[in-house]
Amino acid sequence: MSLETMQPTAEWDGDVDVREALGREGLTYRVWGADWCGDCREQLPAFAAALDAAGVPAERIEQHPVDEDKQGDGVDEYGIEFIPTVVVERADEEVARFVEEESEPIAEYLAARIAERDERAQA
């Protein structure tokens, strides 16, 4: 099952560093959301456009729709309480997590955390 809100709105013209971080090899994006959710309808289409611009293949984006009681696939396993939530993993290890409302858009928020994590790993 997929989320209509994960259809890109338009072409994304964001920062090159964001596209580079999102498009790094080995990253998997797990997206919890719902088409009935206002925050998801507002935030997920732009995030989907950013993933598309970064060249992230569809097989590395897992969509997990939730019902109005916020129940669905992986909710308990990943401790999902708010939507949208996006978990970024590499080799089954969590690299970054965006939960509902942060101070910046999903793509920029996650890209900064991915870059920070990779910089620490290289140090």
Backbone bond lengths (Angstrom), bond angles and torsions (degrees), N, CA, C in turn:
res aa  C-N    CA-C-N  psi(-1)  N-CA   C-N-CA  omega(-1)  CA-C   N-CA-C  phi
1 M - - - 1.452 - - 1.527 108.64 -
2 S 1.315 116.19 143.95 1.453 119.12 -178.91 1.533 110.49 -126.21
3 L 1.303 113.41 167.87 1.464 121.30 -179.68 1.526 109.94 -101.94
4 E 1.324 117.08 127.20 1.468 120.12 174.48 1.521 110.59 -61.11
5 T 1.332 116.36 -31.44 1.461 120.63 -178.80 1.528 112.40 -69.20
6 M 1.340 117.88 -10.07 1.460 120.87 176.48 1.531 112.01 -93.39
7 Q 1.320 116.09 16.02 1.457 120.49 171.96 1.528 107.33 -87.49
8 P 1.349 118.01 125.21 1.473 119.67 -178.93 1.524 111.42 -57.65
9 T 1.330 116.00 137.40 1.455 120.98 -179.95 1.515 111.85 -72.47
10 A 1.286 115.88 -46.63 1.460 122.12 -177.56 1.518 106.59 -160.79
11 E 1.300 115.34 -176.49 1.454 118.94 177.52 1.520 109.81 -67.81
12 W 1.309 116.87 135.53 1.463 122.24 -178.87 1.510 109.12 -92.25
13 D 1.310 118.16 129.91 1.461 121.11 -177.52 1.526 111.44 -121.01
14 G 1.326 115.08 37.60 1.453 120.49 -177.57 1.517 113.46 -76.16
15 D 1.292 115.00 -174.10 1.453 125.35 -175.79 1.530 112.53 -60.31
16 V 1.319 116.78 139.50 1.457 122.95 179.48 1.528 111.06 -60.95
17 D 1.324 117.77 -38.93 1.460 121.03 179.43 1.527 111.74 -63.03
18 V 1.316 116.53 -35.30 1.463 120.90 177.88 1.527 109.22 -66.81
19 R 1.323 116.72 -47.95 1.473 120.07 178.69 1.526 110.69 -58.87
20 E 1.324 116.46 -43.04 1.467 120.56 -179.53 1.530 111.44 -62.15
21 A 1.325 116.71 -45.84 1.473 120.12 -179.32 1.526 110.86 -64.53
22 L 1.323 117.46 -45.92 1.468 120.71 -178.88 1.517 111.82 -64.28
23 G 1.326 116.98 -32.40 1.454 121.75 -175.27 1.516 115.19 -88.17
24 R 1.320 117.64 3.58 1.467 119.90 -178.71 1.521 111.36 -58.88
25 E 1.318 114.75 144.23 1.465 121.31 -178.81 1.529 111.23 -61.70
26 G 1.309 114.31 146.95 1.454 120.33 172.58 1.517 116.02 84.77
27 L 1.312 118.29 -1.95 1.463 120.41 -179.72 1.525 110.18 -88.45
28 T 1.324 114.96 137.55 1.461 121.91 173.50 1.523 107.47 -119.04
29 Y 1.316 116.03 137.19 1.461 122.20 -179.51 1.524 108.66 -109.88
30 R 1.327 116.24 122.41 1.464 122.51 175.84 1.532 106.51 -108.88
31 V 1.321 115.11 119.18 1.466 120.84 -173.72 1.520 109.77 -116.46
32 W 1.346 115.80 119.15 1.459 121.47 173.54 1.511 107.86 -103.89
33 G 1.320 115.52 131.13 1.454 119.88 -179.89 1.511 110.09 -170.80
34 A 1.316 115.36 -172.60 1.462 121.43 179.18 1.517 108.79 -154.74
35 D 1.315 115.44 143.42 1.459 119.93 179.46 1.527 111.82 -69.64
36 W 1.333 117.95 -20.78 1.467 121.60 178.29 1.531 112.18 -82.25
37 C 1.326 117.67 -10.68 1.469 122.94 -173.82 1.533 111.34 -86.54
38 G 1.315 116.29 123.97 1.463 121.12 -179.67 1.521 113.45 -60.82
39 D 1.333 117.37 -44.08 1.467 120.33 178.56 1.527 110.91 -61.91
40 C 1.324 116.92 -39.31 1.468 121.05 179.30 1.529 110.48 -66.27
41 R 1.329 116.87 -44.64 1.467 120.24 179.30 1.525 111.08 -62.97
42 E 1.327 116.49 -30.90 1.454 121.06 -179.58 1.533 112.33 -78.97
43 Q 1.323 117.81 -39.02 1.465 121.25 -170.02 1.523 116.08 -101.80
44 L 1.314 118.21 -36.12 1.456 120.18 -172.13 1.528 115.63 -68.60
45 P 1.343 120.39 -37.75 1.470 117.98 179.60 1.537 113.14 -59.85
46 A 1.323 117.71 -39.95 1.470 120.22 178.15 1.529 110.50 -67.74
47 F 1.324 117.40 -37.85 1.457 120.76 176.94 1.527 110.07 -64.12
48 A 1.320 117.07 -43.66 1.468 121.26 177.73 1.524 110.27 -59.69
49 A 1.328 117.18 -39.67 1.471 120.90 178.26 1.523 110.53 -65.23
50 A 1.333 117.58 -37.79 1.470 121.69 178.10 1.526 110.37 -65.74
51 L 1.333 117.26 -42.99 1.463 120.23 177.75 1.521 110.66 -62.68
52 D 1.313 115.93 -40.29 1.463 121.36 178.17 1.535 109.90 -62.47
53 A 1.329 116.87 -46.81 1.468 121.43 179.42 1.526 111.61 -63.29
54 A 1.326 116.63 -30.16 1.469 121.54 179.81 1.525 111.82 -80.96
55 G 1.322 116.70 -6.42 1.457 120.49 178.95 1.512 113.96 76.93
56 V 1.324 117.60 23.75 1.465 120.83 178.97 1.532 108.01 -74.06
57 P 1.328 117.38 119.75 1.464 119.34 -178.97 1.531 111.95 -70.00
58 A 1.313 115.63 150.77 1.468 122.32 -176.88 1.524 112.23 -55.99
59 E 1.336 118.17 -32.76 1.466 119.51 -178.23 1.524 112.64 -70.19
60 R 1.333 118.33 -9.87 1.461 121.20 176.36 1.530 112.01 -102.26
61 I 1.334 116.64 10.11 1.463 121.82 177.94 1.531 107.47 -122.17
62 E 1.327 115.73 111.83 1.463 120.62 179.89 1.520 108.99 -104.11
63 Q 1.322 115.54 122.74 1.456 121.17 -178.92 1.526 109.67 -101.06
64 H 1.322 114.99 130.87 1.465 121.49 -177.69 1.534 109.30 -125.24
65 P 1.337 117.59 89.76 1.458 119.69 177.15 1.532 111.13 -66.40
66 V 1.320 116.21 143.19 1.460 121.40 176.39 1.526 109.33 -120.22
67 D 1.325 115.15 155.96 1.462 119.20 178.76 1.535 109.78 -87.48
68 E 1.306 116.49 -176.68 1.470 120.40 -175.76 1.530 113.01 -68.21
69 D 1.324 116.75 -14.96 1.467 120.93 173.97 1.526 110.58 -92.56
70 K 1.334 116.03 8.91 1.472 124.37 -178.39 1.522 111.20 57.71
71 Q 1.329 115.10 42.98 1.450 122.09 174.80 1.522 108.32 -111.90
72 G 1.320 115.62 144.76 1.457 120.65 178.45 1.513 110.00 169.94
73 D 1.300 115.52 -176.68 1.454 123.50 -177.70 1.532 111.76 -57.27
74 G 1.316 116.42 124.34 1.456 121.98 174.58 1.516 116.41 79.12
75 V 1.321 118.44 -0.95 1.463 121.85 -177.34 1.522 111.54 -59.06
76 D 1.316 116.35 -49.64 1.470 119.81 -179.34 1.522 111.17 -70.22
77 E 1.312 116.32 -45.16 1.472 121.53 -177.96 1.527 112.02 -57.37
78 Y 1.342 116.96 -39.38 1.465 121.35 -176.92 1.531 113.29 -100.28
79 G 1.315 118.04 2.02 1.453 121.05 177.97 1.524 113.33 64.88
80 I 1.317 116.61 41.75 1.463 121.54 -177.95 1.522 109.50 -79.76
81 E 1.331 116.29 122.22 1.466 121.73 177.68 1.519 111.93 -116.99
82 F 1.332 117.37 -31.52 1.460 122.26 -176.10 1.520 109.06 -127.75
83 I 1.326 115.35 151.51 1.464 119.84 176.80 1.519 109.56 -127.92
84 P 1.312 117.45 148.60 1.453 125.05 -0.52 1.524 112.16 -74.00
85 T 1.326 114.99 148.25 1.462 122.71 169.28 1.522 106.52 -127.67
86 V 1.319 115.81 134.25 1.460 121.55 176.95 1.527 107.35 -125.28
87 V 1.320 115.91 124.74 1.463 122.35 177.01 1.523 107.09 -111.07
88 V 1.324 115.67 128.30 1.463 121.57 177.63 1.521 106.97 -104.44
89 E 1.329 115.64 128.74 1.455 120.74 180.00 1.521 110.94 -125.78
90 R 1.329 113.94 152.57 1.464 121.61 171.91 1.524 105.17 -136.66
91 A 1.321 116.23 123.68 1.467 121.50 -179.02 1.531 111.08 51.33
92 D 1.337 116.37 46.45 1.466 123.85 178.31 1.526 114.39 62.20
93 E 1.311 117.41 19.05 1.466 121.90 175.49 1.527 108.59 -115.81
94 E 1.331 116.01 133.01 1.467 119.67 179.96 1.523 110.56 -69.26
95 V 1.331 114.87 127.87 1.460 122.60 -179.16 1.526 110.55 -102.41
96 A 1.338 116.54 -38.47 1.467 121.53 -177.09 1.525 108.82 -158.56
97 R 1.345 114.24 158.78 1.468 119.97 178.85 1.523 108.97 -146.66
98 F 1.330 114.85 131.21 1.461 122.37 172.70 1.518 106.52 -110.06
99 V 1.341 116.87 130.49 1.459 120.91 179.56 1.517 109.93 -124.61
100 E 1.300 116.13 116.25 1.465 128.12 173.16 1.517 115.80 47.26
101 E 1.297 118.59 -76.59 1.465 119.60 -175.32 1.515 110.30 -133.62
102 E 1.294 115.77 111.88 1.455 122.30 173.11 1.524 106.36 -112.27
103 S 1.305 116.24 179.69 1.462 120.39 -176.03 1.523 113.42 -78.09
104 E 1.327 117.76 -6.73 1.462 121.16 179.49 1.527 109.48 -140.88
105 P 1.333 117.76 164.66 1.463 120.60 -179.29 1.536 112.04 -59.74
106 I 1.329 115.65 158.27 1.460 121.47 -175.34 1.524 112.04 -53.63
107 A 1.325 118.04 -50.05 1.471 121.38 -175.54 1.523 111.24 -59.44
108 E 1.314 117.14 -47.13 1.460 121.14 -178.25 1.531 110.99 -67.30
109 Y 1.313 116.33 -41.30 1.462 121.18 -179.77 1.531 110.42 -61.33
110 L 1.330 116.38 -50.74 1.460 119.86 -178.21 1.517 112.37 -67.57
111 A 1.331 117.42 -39.74 1.468 120.81 180.00 1.522 110.91 -59.90
112 A 1.324 117.42 -40.30 1.470 121.15 179.40 1.525 110.31 -64.26
113 R 1.322 117.62 -41.60 1.463 120.68 -179.71 1.531 111.70 -70.19
114 I 1.334 116.40 -37.55 1.463 120.39 177.61 1.528 109.78 -63.92
115 A 1.324 116.53 -46.39 1.472 120.82 179.89 1.525 111.01 -62.66
116 E 1.336 117.10 -44.07 1.474 120.57 178.70 1.524 110.82 -60.46
117 R 1.292 116.87 -43.76 1.470 121.93 -178.57 1.524 110.30 -63.56
118 D 1.335 116.44 -44.05 1.462 119.98 -179.83 1.522 111.82 -67.60
119 E 1.328 116.88 -36.39 1.466 120.01 177.89 1.528 110.63 -65.02
120 R 1.321 116.83 -41.77 1.479 120.77 177.40 1.520 110.99 -63.15
121 A 1.322 116.70 -38.88 1.464 120.54 -178.83 1.535 111.49 -68.04
122 Q 1.327 116.71 -29.93 1.462 120.78 -179.59 1.531 112.50 -83.10
123 A 1.319 117.17 -16.92 1.486 120.81 -176.99 1.505 112.54 -75.72
